[in-house]
Amino acid sequence: MIRIEVAYVDAQVEFLREIELPAGATVEDALRESGVREASAEAAAATRVGIWSKIVEPMQPLRDGDRVELYRDLKIDPKEARRLRAAKRT
């Protein structure tokens, strides 16, 4: 058995769950077993996943201690967001 964490965060949901899976389990297995996609509509729509901030494929095998993360699309480019905040201050 391996222990991993599954993480997802958006404006309404902060999801962090530690689960145990059999050796040889994949990222997709972790997402299914953790229930993260049921946590919010945005989590269900997330298409990119990673392990410790590195994008991986859903069939990527997991190792003990991995942290699986779901990534949502950005609503606005970070540089543009900074420009808008700066414009409001002046």
C-alpha positions, 0 to 999 in steps of 0.5 A, spaced: 500 500 500 502 507 498 499 513 502 498 519 497 495 526 498 490 529 493 489 536 493 484 541 490 483 549 491 478 554 488 474 560 491 469 555 494 472 549 496 479 547 499 480 539 498 486 536 501 485 528 503 490 523 504 488 516 502 491 509 501 492 505 495 495 499 492 502 499 489 501 500 482 495 505 482 495 511 478 493 518 478 486 517 475 485 511 481 487 517 486 482 522 483 476 517 483 478 514 490 479 521 493 472 523 491 475 530 489 471 531 483 465 531 487 467 536 491 465 542 486 463 543 479 470 546 477 474 540 480 469 536 476 471 540 470 479 540 471 482 537 466 490 538 468 493 534 473 500 534 477 504 531 482 508 536 486 506 541 481 509 537 475 503 536 470 502 529 469 498 524 465 492 521 468 495 514 467 502 516 471 503 511 476 504 513 483 509 513 489 508 513 496 508 520 499 506 523 492 501 529 492 496 529 486 493 536 484 488 538 480 489 544 476 483 549 474 484 554 468 486 561 470 480 566 469 485 572 467 492 572 466 496 574 472 500 580 469 493 583 466 490 582 474 496 586 476 495 591 471 488 592 473 489 592 480 494 597 479 490 601 475 485 601 481 490 604 485 491 610 481 
